[in-house]
Amino acid sequence: MMGPSRHLRVAESLRREISNIIRSDLKDPRIGHLTVTRVEVTADLQFAKVYISTLDEGKQLEKDLTGLGHAGGYIRTLLKKRLIMKNIPLLDFQLDDSIEFNIKMDHILRASDREQNDADPHKDRE
């Protein structure tokens, strides 16, 4: 059985190498500017969810994900050459919307704070 620190090292190695491959080796015009934010691997290392973040929206975002899906086999081939692993996991590319979610939550919290300050007339007198 693999320890949690090794599991995390494998995920980080995959993240780093996939980022390098997307930036340097992929020539697919469908793929825009992407950032690999994290990789989650299953306990048996057979599958990996690769979370990407991008400023692209709408149709370009769809093109990014489609392009990555088609390039998955090629990316795995390059990973096999670059990483010392018995098996390279199958890659599933997912949009990482956590950054967008955090920005929305920040706006909601700031709006809530403004509303509370506006509703409390004694707040400024302290």
KOLGU-160366 format. One record per residue (C-alpha): x, y, z; residue number from 0; residue in one letter; chain. Coordinates in Angstrom, 3 decimals, m for minus. Layout:
! KOLGU-160366
SITE        xx        yy        zz    i  aa  ch
SITE         X         Y         Z  NUM   A   A
...
This chain:
! KOLGU-160366
SITE        xx        yy        zz    i  aa  ch
SITE     0.000     0.000     0.000    0   M   A
SITE     1.186     3.464    m0.873    1   M   A
SITE     1.587     6.131     1.817    2   G   A
SITE    m0.179     9.484     1.534    3   P   A
SITE     3.054    11.403     0.937    4   S   A
SITE     3.959     9.225    m2.074    5   R   A
SITE     0.431     9.603    m3.394    6   H   A
SITE     0.773    13.400    m3.177    7   L   A
SITE     4.214    13.320    m4.825    8   R   A
SITE     2.820    11.324    m7.757    9   V   A
SITE    m0.071    13.776    m8.173   10   A   A
SITE     2.306    16.753    m8.037   11   E   A
SITE     4.689    15.151   m10.545   12   S   A
SITE     1.789    14.550   m12.909   13   L   A
SITE     0.568    18.142   m12.475   14   R   A
SITE     4.000    19.595   m13.184   15   R   A
SITE     4.681    17.425   m16.247   16   E   A
SITE     1.199    17.824   m17.743   17   I   A
SITE     1.585    21.606   m17.352   18   S   A
SITE     4.914    21.466   m19.190   19   N   A
SITE     3.449    19.290   m21.940   20   I   A
SITE     0.450    21.590   m22.478   21   I   A
SITE     2.692    24.645   m22.555   22   R   A
SITE     5.509    23.232   m24.711   23   S   A
SITE     4.463    20.144   m26.655   24   D   A
SITE     0.819    20.460   m27.667   25   L   A
SITE     0.259    22.160   m30.999   26   K   A
SITE    m3.523    21.738   m31.093   27   D   A
SITE    m5.045    25.085   m32.139   28   P   A
SITE    m8.172    24.300   m30.106   29   R   A
SITE    m6.236    24.575   m26.854   30   I   A
SITE    m5.821    28.074   m25.461   31   G   A
SITE    m3.958    29.291   m22.401   32   H   A
SITE    m4.568    26.770   m19.652   33   L   A
SITE    m3.254    26.237   m16.150   34   T   A
SITE    m3.235    22.826   m14.481   35   V   A
SITE    m4.313    23.673   m10.944   36   T   A
SITE    m4.234    20.211    m9.404   37   R   A
SITE    m4.305    16.503   m10.126   38   V   A
SITE    m6.173    13.922    m8.068   39   E   A
SITE    m5.154    10.300    m8.539   40   V   A
SITE    m7.056     7.241    m7.411   41   T   A
SITE    m5.475     5.032    m4.750   42   A   A
SITE    m4.476     2.437    m7.365   43   D   A
SITE    m3.030     5.150    m9.666   44   L   A
SITE    m5.153     3.931   m12.576   45   Q   A
SITE    m7.051     7.194   m13.059   46   F   A
SITE    m6.229    10.866   m12.619   47   A   A
SITE    m8.529    13.874   m12.664   48   K   A
SITE    m6.617    16.794   m14.098   49   V   A
SITE    m8.168    20.110   m13.088   50   Y   A
SITE    m7.560    23.024   m15.409   51   I   A
SITE    m8.232    26.708   m15.050   52   S   A
SITE    m8.536    29.166   m17.888   53   T   A
SITE    m9.760    32.652   m18.607   54   L   A
SITE   m11.462    31.311   m21.729   55   D   A
SITE   m15.240    31.239   m21.766   56   E   A
SITE   m18.026    29.716   m23.829   57   G   A
SITE   m17.043    28.062   m27.077   58   K   A
SITE   m13.299    28.485   m26.481   59   Q   A
SITE   m13.601    26.682   m23.146   60   L   A
SITE   m15.407    23.822   m24.905   61   E   A
SITE   m12.621    23.734   m27.499   62   K   A
SITE    m9.993    23.628   m24.736   63   D   A
SITE   m11.626    20.622   m23.069   64   L   A
SITE   m12.252    18.846   m26.395   65   T   A
SITE    m8.656    19.410   m27.470   66   G   A
SITE    m7.319    18.088   m24.177   67   L   A
SITE    m9.578    15.058   m24.404   68   G   A
SITE    m8.220    14.239   m27.849   69   H   A
SITE    m4.629    14.835   m26.724   70   A   A
SITE    m4.948    12.573   m23.665   71   G   A
SITE    m3.226     9.582   m25.282   72   G   A
SITE    m0.377    11.727   m26.579   73   Y   A
SITE     0.045    13.346   m23.152   74   I   A
SITE     0.176     9.890   m21.528   75   R   A
SITE     2.836     8.792   m24.037   76   T   A
SITE     4.988    11.803   m23.151   77   L   A
SITE     4.419    11.215   m19.435   78   L   A
SITE     5.608     7.623   m19.820   79   K   A
SITE     8.878     8.938   m21.266   80   K   A
SITE     9.335    11.614   m18.595   81   R   A
SITE     8.204     9.934   m15.380   82   L   A
SITE     9.480     6.791   m13.739   83   I   A
SITE     6.167     5.048   m13.187   84   M   A
SITE     5.047     1.517   m13.911   85   K   A
SITE     1.712     2.701   m15.319   86   N   A
SITE     0.565     6.135   m16.338   87   I   A
SITE    m3.021     6.770   m15.226   88   P   A
SITE    m5.868     7.491   m17.622   89   L   A
SITE    m6.415    11.238   m17.679   90   L   A
SITE    m9.776    12.923   m17.208   91   D   A
SITE    m9.633    16.686   m17.766   92   F   A
SITE   m12.034    18.740   m15.677   93   Q   A
SITE   m12.645    22.453   m15.377   94   L   A
SITE   m11.494    23.746   m12.000   95   D   A
SITE   m14.099    26.310   m11.069   96   D   A
SITE   m12.843    26.779    m7.504   97   S   A
SITE   m11.161    30.097    m8.356   98   I   A
SITE   m14.358    31.410    m9.923   99   E   A
SITE   m16.336    30.096    m6.934  100   F   A
SITE   m13.992    31.857    m4.489  101   N   A
SITE   m14.315    35.150    m6.374  102   I   A
SITE   m18.127    34.900    m6.298  103   K   A
SITE   m18.097    34.084    m2.572  104   M   A
SITE   m15.802    37.049    m1.915  105   D   A
SITE   m18.246    39.362    m3.751  106   H   A
SITE   m21.174    37.954    m1.782  107   I   A
SITE   m19.385    38.387     1.546  108   L   A
SITE   m18.310    41.948     0.715  109   R   A
SITE   m21.881    42.832    m0.331  110   A   A
SITE   m23.198    41.318     2.885  111   S   A
SITE   m20.702    43.340     4.942  112   D   A
SITE   m21.744    46.548     3.145  113   R   A
SITE   m25.413    45.789     3.786  114   E   A
SITE   m24.742    45.173     7.487  115   Q   A
SITE   m22.735    48.395     7.776  116   N   A
SITE   m25.481    50.343     5.995  117   D   A
SITE   m28.185    48.807     8.220  118   A   A
SITE   m26.368    49.503    11.527  119   D   A
SITE   m26.406    53.281    12.145  120   P   A
SITE   m24.432    52.922    15.426  121   H   A
SITE   m21.519    51.063    13.814  122   K   A
SITE   m19.631    54.271    12.846  123   D   A
SITE   m19.988    55.825    16.353  124   R   A
SITE   m17.819    53.235    18.093  125   E   A
